[in-house]
Amino acid sequence: MPETVKKLPELFGSLVFNEDTMKERLSAPTYQAWKQCVSQGSSLNLSTANEIAEAMKQWAVEKGATHYTHWFQPMTGVTAEKHDGFLSPAGGGKVLMEFSGTELVRGEPDASSFPSGGLRATFEARGYTAWDPTSFAFIKEGSLCIPTVFCSYSGHALDKKTPLLRSMDEVSRQAVRILRLFGDKETRRVTPQVGAEQEYFLIDKVLYNKRKDLRLTGRTLFGAKPPRGQELDDHYYGAIKPRVAAYMRDLDETLWAMGVLSKTKHNEVAPSQHEMAPLYCDANTACDQNQLVMEMMKKVADRHGLVCLLHEKPFAGVNGSGKHDNWSLSTDTGKNLFKPGSTPAQNAQFLLFLAAFLKGVDDYQDFLRATVAFPGNDHRLGAQEAPPAVLSIFLGEELNGVVESIIQGTDFQGTKNRTLQIGVDVLPAIPQDTTDRNRTSPMAFTGNKFEFRMLGSSQSVSGPNIALNTIMAEELGLFADELESAADFPSALNALIRRTFTEHRRIIFNGNGYDDAWIQEAERRGLSNFVSTADALPMYTAGKNVDLFVRQGIYTEAEIRARAEIHIENYTVVLTMEARTMADMIRHEILPAVSNYSAELCRRAFQKDALNVPHDYETDCAKEIGELSDNLWAACQRLERDLTQVPQGSTQAMVYCHDVIVPGMKEARKYADRLEVLTDAAYWPFPVYDQLLFSE
């Protein structure tokens, strides 16, 4: 048996201050106080925090840690950390290793340079981090990392974890209300469960360093289609190359030590594209760990002479990378609320939760689209590897048959032919769906969970999960209000489910999302279709969406408007950065290279002409290169001029970049990519697609 397999149980979580470690190192009263804090939200007194901090420090030092950091998730979409040593002067030139409960519970990093969307002025630098006791601390690169929330001096949430925790609490509260109506007296908490499948590209580091666009923007701004791409369909699930296999093994072991349940690895559709999928866990842990996964993917790749690309579309003409967010709800008694049951009562409960989800996605489809709207994702949504920008839900043939039978009040043509009546004993068992998966669906039911397939590979999964939790909490709360006041619960339940399915039937679509006919049908149904980020982001602050998150206590109005502002500003920052990089590469790399090659062609043509030898290739190619070079130069000048005219207002700037800068970049790329095809490889200034995609 391989050594890694033998030591896996010992390796897994070895760098995590997890529950077993706490139970072993803490006194019984302190351990119980922490358990109560996690399960009931009770506070920890200072003496308890001090004991946890001392045990945490001793454990970390034994593992080789010298520093600690409050590890948090600002609204940049990545993580942040400030490292402090455990050292404390002891006199006589000696030091002690100290770490107190106060240092564990609260930190005070400089918050001035993090985006706030107007929540505070730039000169207001004070920010606070506060320990999240529901997330386990872990060791990374010699530092004890303590997951924390991050807020401003005035109390505004400046991070992604705080609203996520709020949304988890609220969906739990409303779900428990529903469960009580079905006679469940045991469940105390319902927790969103998340599994984030992560796609990525690996390319050779030497080649990466030769491309300014990859280094500065994470994607190729130029690149002609290579002779071979993904046409042979030979990469998907194909044998993994030795260099990549070594990387994947190293990544697995790195993540396992940090407690990440890395489960599945395989080649994806495009050359050099791969996927890693974890096991499910609670949403808070899943969001933390996906941030850690993206960081470790890049660092482990560097150890293997590779670079991990997480951009949604690093190469034109081949599949881009997404992140499939698998979401469900489970009780603290171990029940999945989206798993059809075997009794009438269980199925009635399942159908009620299903109805709430359908209604929520339909009511807030515009906001869900906005949560996955950013420049990188514009390159892939609607393409052959990603769903369209229209939100819809795939239920599968059999479950859709159940829903249609309820709407129509007709016989269910399933295991038994009978009319469905919710909440009474004649309700038949709902079979597990046996139909094929729909890869074109933005939101697909896959037996016991929903797969939100629109996320981009580089984004934090917190935003979409905050939205799903909040939407579900809203609908379950409305359902509970109606059913709690009903005189006849079975009749009210039956009426509620049938009415909800009927009113929100339009959101269900089981066909091909890539078919143009669906886009027309979606418009007929009244579904939204925000094709670009510039179209979608204004929906963040639509009145009903602001009201929802304020009403549920997830964001204050200032907090949600701040997040919209950050996303809108980011769109302009990314697009203008890409455009400036493109202009720089045109001026300093592409045009000088093709000019030199054109001069060489002219020299050869002159020599052949003197010898009275045909020179059609040299003449024709030089002529086309000259024309393309002039067009590229003009496009570059227009792009540079357009960059000087970006409006000041954030929304106006976003619209301008979408309407003016993006078309200008496409125009310039068209000429540059044709020049790449015509130019001798010895003259072209940077690696091309066939080198980048087939260099693993």
C-alpha positions in Angstrom: 0.0 0.0 0.0 1.4 3.5 -0.9 2.8 5.4 2.0 0.4 8.4 1.4 -2.6 6.1 1.6 -1.4 4.5 4.8 -0.8 7.9 6.4 -3.9 9.7 5.1 -6.0 9.4 8.2 -3.1 10.7 10.2 -2.3 13.4 7.6 -5.9 14.7 7.2 -6.4 17.8 9.4 -3.0 17.6 11.0 -2.5 21.3 10.5 -6.0 22.1 11.9 -6.9 23.0 15.5 -10.1 20.9 15.1 -12.6 19.6 17.5 -10.7 16.5 18.4 -7.6 18.6 19.2 -9.6 20.9 21.3 -11.2 18.1 23.2 -7.8 16.7 23.9 -6.1 19.9 24.9 -8.9 21.9 26.7 -10.4 21.3 30.1 -13.9 19.8 30.0 -15.6 23.1 31.1 -13.8 25.1 28.4 -14.5 22.6 25.7 -18.2 22.6 26.6 -18.2 26.4 26.6 -16.8 26.4 23.1 -19.4 23.8 22.0 -22.2 25.8 23.4 -20.8 28.9 21.7 -20.9 27.2 18.4 -24.3 25.5 18.7 -26.2 28.2 20.5 -24.3 31.4 19.8 -23.4 32.1 23.4 -20.4 34.3 24.2 -17.1 33.2 25.7 -15.7 34.8 28.8 -12.1 36.0 28.9 -10.8 33.2 31.1 -12.2 30.6 28.6 -10.8 32.5 25.6 -7.4 32.7 27.4 -7.4 28.9 27.9 -8.3 28.3 24.2 -5.6 30.8 23.1 -2.9 29.1 25.2 -3.8 25.6 24.0 -3.9 26.9 20.4 -0.5 28.6 20.7 1.1 25.5 22.3 -0.3 23.3 19.6 0.8 25.7 16.8 4.3 26.1 18.2 4.7 22.3 18.4 3.8 22.3 14.7 6.5 24.8 13.9 4.5 28.0 13.9 6.2 31.2 15.0 3.4 33.7 14.1 -0.3 34.1 14.2 -2.7 36.0 11.9 -6.3 36.9 11.8 -7.3 35.4 8.4 -10.2 37.3 6.9 -12.0 37.9 3.6 -12.3 41.6 2.6 -14.5 42.6 -0.3 -11.6 42.2 -2.7 -12.7 38.6 -3.2 -9.4 37.2 -1.9 -8.1 36.7 1.7 -6.0 39.0 3.8 -3.7 38.5 6.7 -1.3 40.4 9.0 1.2 38.3 10.8 2.4 38.9 14.4 5.0 36.8 16.2 4.3 35.0 19.4 7.4 36.7 20.9 7.2 38.8 24.0 10.3 40.3 25.7 11.2 38.6 29.0 14.1 40.8 30.1 17.8 40.0 29.9 17.6 39.7 26.1 15.2 36.7 26.3 11.7 36.3 24.9 8.6 34.4 25.8 6.1 32.8 23.5 2.8 34.4 24.4 -0.7 34.6 22.9 -3.7 35.8 25.0 -7.4 35.4 24.7 -7.7 39.0 23.8 -5.4 38.5 20.9 -7.3 35.5 19.8 -10.7 37.2 19.9 -9.9 40.5 18.4 -7.4 42.2 16.1 -7.1 45.6 14.6 -5.6 45.7 11.1 -5.2 48.8 9.0 -8.4 48.9 7.0 -7.7 52.1 4.9 -6.7 50.4 1.6 -9.4 47.8 1.4 -12.4 48.6 -0.8 -15.4 49.8 1.2 -17.8 51.1 -1.4 -18.1 54.4 0.5 -18.8 52.9 3.9 -16.0 54.9 5.3 -13.6 57.6 4.1 -10.1 56.6 3.1 -8.5 58.4 6.0 -10.6 56.3 8.4 -8.2 53.5 8.8 -9.4 51.6 11.8 -10.9 48.1 11.2 -11.5 45.2 13.5 -11.2 41.5 13.1 -13.1 39.2 15.4 -12.6 35.4 15.8 -15.2 33.2 14.2 -15.3 30.2 16.7 -17.3 28.1 14.2 -14.3 28.0 11.8 -11.3 26.0 12.9 -7.9 27.7 13.0 -5.1 26.2 10.9 -1.4 26.5 10.2 -0.2 27.8 6.9 3.5 28.5 6.1 4.5 28.8 9.7 1.7 31.0 10.9 -1.4 30.1 12.9 -4.3 31.3 10.8 -7.4 32.3 12.8 -10.6 32.8 10.6 -12.2 36.1 11.5 -14.9 38.5 10.5 -13.9 42.0 9.5 -15.8 45.2 10.3 -15.2 49.0 10.4 -14.9 51.2 13.5 -18.6 52.1 13.0 -19.7 48.5 12.9 -20.3 48.0 9.1 -19.4 44.6 7.7 -16.4 45.0 5.5 -16.0 41.3 4.6 -17.8 38.3 3.0 -17.9 36.1 6.1 -20.1 38.3 8.3 -23.1 38.4 5.9 -22.7 34.7 5.2 -23.0 33.9 8.9 -26.0 36.1 9.2 -27.7 34.4 6.2 -26.9 30.9 7.7 -28.6 31.9 11.0 -31.7 33.3 9.2 -32.3 30.4 6.9 -31.9 28.0 9.9 -34.4 30.0 11.9 -37.0 29.9 9.2 -36.4 26.3 8.2 -36.9 25.2 11.8 -40.2 26.9 11.8 -41.3 24.8 8.8 -40.0 21.6 10.4 -42.0 22.2 13.6 -45.2 22.3 11.4 -44.4 18.8 10.3 -44.0 17.6 13.8 -40.2 17.7 14.0 -39.4 18.6 17.6 -35.8 17.5 17.5 -34.1 19.7 15.0 -32.5 22.7 16.5 -30.5 24.0 13.6 -30.6 23.7 9.8 -27.3 24.3 8.0 -26.7 25.1 4.3 -24.3 22.6 2.8 -22.0 23.6 0.0 -19.6 21.8 -2.3 -17.6 24.0 -4.7 -16.2 22.2 -7.8 -13.1 24.2 -8.9 -11.9 24.3 -12.5 -8.4 25.7 -13.4 -5.7 25.7 -16.1 -2.0 24.8 -15.6 0.7 26.2 -17.9 4.4 26.2 -17.9 5.9 28.9 -15.7 8.7 29.8 -18.2 6.1 30.4 -21.0 3.8 32.4 -18.6 6.6 34.8 -17.7 7.1 35.6 -21.4 3.5 36.9 -21.7 2.8 40.3 -20.2 -1.0 39.9 -20.6 -1.0 36.7 -18.5 1.2 38.3 -15.8 -0.8 41.5 -15.5 -4.4 40.4 -16.3 -4.5 36.6 -15.8 -5.7 36.0 -19.4 -4.3 36.2 -22.9 -5.4 39.4 -24.6 -4.0 38.1 -28.0 -3.9 34.6 -29.5 -4.7 33.1 -32.8 -6.5 29.7 -32.8 -4.0 26.9 -32.7 -3.9 24.0 -35.3 -5.3 21.8 -32.5 -7.6 22.7 -29.7 -10.2 20.6 -28.0 -11.7 19.2 -31.2 -10.5 15.6 -30.6 -12.3 15.5 -27.2 -9.3 13.5 -25.9 -8.4 15.6 -22.9 -11.7 15.3 -20.9 -11.3 12.6 -18.3 -8.2 11.5 -20.2 -5.1 10.0 -18.6 -3.3 12.6 -16.4 0.2 13.5 -17.5 3.0 12.7 -15.0 3.8 16.4 -14.3 0.2 17.2 -13.7 -0.3 14.1 -11.6 2.6 15.1 -9.4 1.1 18.5 -9.0 -2.4 17.1 -8.1 -0.9 14.7 -5.6 1.0 17.5 -3.9 -2.1 19.7 -3.9 -4.2 16.9 -2.4 -1.7 16.3 0.4 -1.3 20.0 1.1 -5.1 20.5 1.3 -5.7 17.3 3.3 -3.3 18.5 6.0 -5.3 21.7 6.2 -8.6 19.8 6.6 -9.9 20.4 3.1 -11.9 17.4 1.8 -10.3 17.3 -1.7 -12.0 14.3 -3.2 -12.1 14.3 -7.0 -9.5 15.3 -9.6 -9.6 14.9 -13.4 -8.8 16.5 -16.8 -11.4 18.9 -18.0 -12.5 19.6 -21.6 -9.8 22.1 -22.8 -6.2 21.2 -23.1 -4.3 22.0 -19.9 -7.6 22.4 -18.0 -8.4 20.4 -14.9 -10.9 20.2 -12.0 -10.8 19.5 -8.3 -14.0 18.8 -6.4 -14.3 18.6 -2.6 -16.8 16.7 -0.4 -19.7 18.8 1.0 -19.5 20.6 4.3 -21.3 23.5 6.0 -21.4 26.7 3.9 -19.1 28.7 6.2 -16.4 26.1 6.1 -16.9 25.5 2.4 -16.4 29.2 1.6 -13.3 29.5 3.8 -11.8 26.4 2.3 -12.5 27.4 -1.3 -10.5 30.5 -0.7 -7.7 28.3 0.7 -8.0 26.0 -2.3 -7.5 28.8 -4.8 -4.5 30.1 -2.9 -2.9 26.7 -2.5 -3.5 25.8 -6.2 -1.3 28.7 -7.2 1.4 28.1 -4.6 1.7 24.4 -5.2 1.8 25.0 -9.0 4.8 27.2 -8.5 6.7 24.4 -6.7 6.3 22.3 -9.9 7.4 25.0 -12.4 3.8 25.6 -13.4 1.3 28.5 -13.1 -2.3 27.9 -12.1 -4.7 30.2 -14.0 -8.1 30.8 -12.4 -9.4 33.4 -14.9 -12.7 32.4 -16.4 -11.4 32.5 -20.0 -7.6 32.6 -20.2 -7.7 31.3 -23.8 -10.1 32.3 -26.6 -11.6 29.5 -28.6 -11.4 26.8 -25.9 -13.5 26.2 -22.9 -13.2 28.5 -19.9 -13.3 27.7 -16.2 -16.3 27.8 -13.9 -17.1 26.8 -10.4 -20.2 24.7 -9.7 -21.8 25.6 -6.4 -23.7 22.6 -5.0 -26.1 23.8 -2.4 -28.6 22.0 0.0 -30.0 22.2 3.5 -29.4 19.7 6.2 -30.6 19.3 9.8 -28.4 18.8 12.9 -30.1 15.4 13.1 -28.6 14.4 9.7 -31.5 14.8 7.3 -31.1 16.4 3.9 -34.2 18.6 3.3 -33.9 18.3 -0.5 -33.9 14.5 -0.5 -37.3 13.0 -1.5 -38.6 10.8 1.3 -40.3 7.5 1.5 -43.5 8.5 3.4 -46.3 11.0 2.5 -45.3 13.4 5.2 -41.6 13.4 4.2 -42.5 14.0 0.6 -44.9 16.8 1.5 -42.1 18.5 3.4 -39.7 18.0 0.5 -42.2 19.5 -1.9 -42.7 22.5 0.3 -38.9 23.2 0.4 -38.8 22.7 -3.3 -41.6 25.2 -3.8 -39.8 27.7 -1.7 -36.6 27.3 -3.7 -38.5 27.7 -7.1 -40.3 30.8 -5.8 -37.1 32.3 -4.5 -35.1 31.8 -7.7 -38.0 33.2 -9.8 -38.6 36.2 -7.5 -34.9 37.1 -7.3 -33.4 35.8 -10.5 -32.0 39.2 -11.3 -30.0 39.3 -8.0 -28.7 35.7 -8.5 -27.4 36.8 -11.9 -25.8 39.8 -10.4 -23.9 37.7 -7.9 -21.9 36.0 -10.7 -21.5 39.2 -12.8 -17.9 40.4 -13.3 -15.6 40.9 -16.3 -14.0 37.5 -16.4 -17.4 35.7 -16.4 -18.6 37.7 -19.3 -16.3 35.7 -21.5 -17.9 32.4 -20.7 -21.6 32.7 -19.7 -23.6 31.6 -22.7 -20.6 29.8 -24.3 -20.5 26.1 -24.9 -19.1 25.3 -21.4 -21.4 27.5 -19.4 -25.1 28.2 -18.9 -26.8 31.2 -20.6 -27.3 34.4 -18.7 -31.0 33.5 -18.2 -31.8 31.9 -14.8 -33.9 28.7 -15.0 -34.2 25.5 -12.9 -33.8 22.0 -14.3 -35.8 19.4 -12.3 -35.5 16.3 -14.5 -38.2 14.3 -16.1 -39.7 12.5 -13.1 -39.7 15.4 -10.6 -41.0 17.7 -13.2 -43.8 15.2 -13.8 -44.7 15.3 -10.1 -44.8 19.2 -10.2 -47.0 19.2 -13.4 -49.4 16.6 -11.8 -49.8 18.9 -8.7 -50.4 21.9 -10.9 -52.9 20.2 -13.1 -54.5 18.1 -10.3 -54.1 15.0 -12.6 -52.9 11.5 -12.1 -49.1 11.2 -11.6 -47.8 8.7 -14.2 -45.1 7.4 -12.0 -44.9 4.4 -9.7 -48.7 4.5 -9.3 -51.4 6.3 -11.2 -53.0 8.5 -8.6 -53.9 12.1 -8.1 -51.5 13.9 -5.8 -52.9 15.4 -2.7 -50.3 16.9 -0.5 -50.2 16.1 3.2 -52.5 13.1 3.1 -51.7 9.4 3.1 -52.4 8.8 -0.6 -49.3 10.8 -1.7 -47.0 8.3 -3.4 -43.3 8.1 -2.9 -41.3 10.4 -5.2 -38.7 8.4 -7.1 -35.1 9.5 -7.3 -34.6 11.1 -10.7 -33.0 8.8 -13.3 -32.8 11.3 -16.2 -29.6 12.7 -17.6 -27.9 15.8 -16.1 -28.5 19.0 -17.9 -25.1 20.8 -18.3 -26.7 23.8 -19.9 -28.9 24.6 -16.9 -27.9 27.5 -14.6 -29.6 25.8 -11.6 -30.0 22.0 -11.8 -31.6 19.7 -9.3 -29.3 16.7 -9.0 -31.2 14.3 -6.7 -30.7 15.9 -3.3 -29.2 19.3 -4.0 -29.1 22.2 -6.4 -26.1 22.9 -8.6 -25.6 26.6 -9.3 -23.5 26.4 -12.4 -23.0 30.1 -13.3 -20.2 30.9 -10.9 -16.8 32.0 -12.3 -13.7 30.0 -11.4 -11.9 32.9 -9.7 -14.7 34.3 -7.6 -15.5 33.8 -3.9 -18.4 31.5 -3.4 -19.7 33.5 -0.5 -21.8 36.0 -2.5 -23.9 33.4 -4.3 -24.4 31.4 -1.2 -25.4 34.5 0.8 -28.0 35.1 -1.8 -29.3 31.5 -1.9 -29.5 31.4 1.9 -31.3 34.7 2.1 -33.8 34.0 -0.6 -34.6 30.6 0.9 -35.0 32.3 4.4 -37.4 34.8 2.9 -39.7 32.3 1.2 -39.7 29.8 4.1 -40.6 32.7 6.4 -43.6 33.6 4.2 -44.7 30.0 4.0 -44.4 29.6 7.8 -46.5 32.7 8.4 -49.2 31.4 6.1 -49.2 27.8 7.5 -48.9 28.6 11.2 -52.2 30.6 11.0 -54.1 27.9 9.0 -57.0 26.2 10.6 -56.6 23.1 8.4 -52.9 22.4 7.9 -53.1 19.7 5.2 -55.5 21.6 3.1 -53.5 24.9 3.5 -50.3 23.0 2.6 -51.8 21.4 -0.5 -53.1 24.8 -1.7 -49.8 26.6 -0.9 -47.7 24.1 -2.8 -50.0 23.9 -5.8 -50.3 27.7 -6.0 -46.6 28.2 -5.7 -45.8 25.7 -8.4 -48.4 27.2 -10.7 -47.3 30.8 -10.2 -43.6 30.1 -10.6 -43.8 27.4 -13.3 -42.0 29.7 -15.8 -38.6 29.2 -14.0 -38.6 25.5 -14.7 -36.9 24.5 -18.0 -35.6 21.1 -18.8 -34.4 21.6 -22.3 -31.2 22.9 -24.1 -30.2 26.2 -22.6 -27.9 26.8 -25.6 -30.7 26.8 -28.1 -31.7 30.2 -29.5 -35.3 29.2 -29.2 -35.0 29.0 -25.4 -33.8 32.6 -25.3 -36.9 33.6 -27.2 -39.1 31.4 -25.0 -37.5 32.9 -21.9 -38.4 36.3 -23.1 -41.9 35.2 -23.7 -42.1 33.8 -20.2 -40.9 37.2 -18.8 -37.6 35.8 -17.5 -34.7 38.3 -17.2 -31.7 38.0 -19.5 -28.8 40.3 -18.4 -26.2 39.3 -20.9 -23.3 41.3 -19.6 -22.0 42.4 -16.2 -22.9 46.0 -17.1 -26.5 44.9 -17.5 -26.6 42.7 -14.4 -24.8 44.7 -11.7 -27.4 47.5 -11.4 -29.8 44.8 -10.2 -27.8 44.6 -7.0 -29.6 47.8 -5.8 -33.0 47.2 -7.3 -35.6 48.2 -4.7 -37.0 44.8 -4.0 -33.5 43.3 -3.6 -32.3 46.0 -1.2 -35.5 45.5 0.8 -35.0 41.7 0.9 -31.5 41.8 2.4 -32.3 44.6 4.8 -35.6 42.9 5.9 -33.7 39.7 6.6 -30.9 41.4 8.5 -28.2 40.2 6.1 -27.0 43.7 5.0 -27.8 47.2 6.0 -28.8 49.3 3.1 -25.4 51.0 3.2 -23.7 47.6 3.2 -25.5 46.3 0.1 -25.1 49.5 -1.8 -21.4 49.5 -0.9 -21.0 46.0 -2.4 -22.7 47.1 -5.6 -20.3 50.1 -5.8 -17.3 47.9 -5.4 -18.4 45.5 -8.1 -19.2 48.3 -10.5 -15.8 50.0 -9.9 -14.0 46.7 -10.3 -15.5 46.3 -13.7 -13.9 49.5 -14.9 -10.6 48.9 -13.2 -10.3 45.4 -14.8 -11.3 46.6 -18.3 -9.1 49.7 -18.3 -6.1 47.6 -17.0 -6.6 45.1 -19.8 -6.9 47.8 -22.4 -3.8 49.5 -21.2 -1.9 46.2 -21.2 -3.2 45.5 -24.8 -2.0 48.9 -26.0 1.4 48.5 -24.4 1.9 45.0 -26.0 0.8 46.4 -29.4 3.2 49.3 -29.2 6.3 47.6 -27.7 6.0 44.0 -28.8 3.7 43.2 -31.7 4.2 46.1 -34.1 8.0 46.2 -33.8 8.1 42.4 -34.3 5.9 42.4 -37.4 7.7 45.5 -38.8 11.0 43.6 -38.6 9.5 40.6 -40.3 7.9 42.7 -43.0 11.3 44.4 -43.6 12.9 40.9 -44.0 10.2 39.9 -46.5 10.8 43.1 -48.5 14.6 42.4 -48.5 14.0 38.9 -49.7 11.6 40.1 -52.4 14.1 42.7 -53.6 16.8 40.0 -53.8 14.5 37.6 -55.7 13.5 40.4 -58.1 17.1 41.1 -58.9 17.5 37.5 -59.7 14.3 37.5 -61.8 12.8 34.9 -59.4 9.1 34.9 -58.4 8.5 36.5 -55.0 4.7 36.3 -54.7 4.8 35.0 -51.1 7.1 37.7 -49.9 5.2 40.5 -51.7 1.7 39.3 -50.9 2.5 38.6 -47.2 4.4 41.9 -46.7 1.5 43.8 -48.3 -1.1 42.1 -46.0 1.2 42.6 -43.0 1.5 46.3 -43.9 -2.2 46.8 -44.1 -2.9 44.9 -40.9 -0.2 46.8 -39.1 -1.7 50.1 -40.1 -5.1 48.9 -39.0 -3.7 47.7 -35.7 -1.8 50.9 -35.1 -5.0 52.9 -35.7 -7.0 50.6 -33.4 -4.3 51.1 -30.7 -4.5 54.8 -31.0 -8.3 54.8 -30.8 -8.1 52.5 -27.7 -5.6 54.8 -26.0 -7.7 57.8 -26.9 -10.9 56.1 -25.6 -9.1 55.3 -22.3 -8.6 59.0 -21.7 -12.3 59.7 -21.9 -13.6 57.2 -19.3 -16.4 59.1 -17.3 -15.9 59.9 -13.6 -19.1 58.3 -12.3 -18.8 54.6 -11.5 -21.9 53.4 -13.3 -21.3 55.7 -16.3 -17.7 54.4 -16.4 -18.9 50.8 -16.4 -21.3 51.4 -19.2 -18.7 53.3 -21.2 -16.2 50.5 -20.8 -18.7 47.9 -22.0 -19.9 50.0 -24.9 -16.6 51.5 -26.1 -13.5 49.9 -24.5 -14.6 46.2 -25.0 -15.4 46.7 -28.8 -12.2 48.6 -29.2 -10.2 45.7 -27.7 -12.0 43.2 -29.9 -11.1 45.2 -33.0 -7.4 45.5 -32.0 -7.2 41.8 -31.2 -8.7 40.8 -34.6 -5.8 42.5 -36.4 -3.2 41.3 -34.0 -4.3 37.6 -34.2 -4.2 37.7 -38.0 -0.7 39.2 -37.8 0.3 36.3 -35.6 -0.8 33.8 -38.3 1.3 35.6 -41.0 4.4 36.3 -39.0 7.4 33.9 -38.8 7.4 32.2 -35.4 11.0 33.4 -34.9 9.8 37.0 -35.0 6.6 36.7 -32.9 7.4 38.2 -29.5 5.7 35.9 -27.1 4.6 32.2 -26.8 1.5 31.3 -28.8 -1.5 29.1 -28.0 -0.1 25.7 -29.1 2.9 26.2 -26.9 0.8 27.4 -23.9 -1.9 24.7 -24.1 0.3 21.7 -24.9 3.3 22.4 -22.6 2.3 20.5 -19.5 
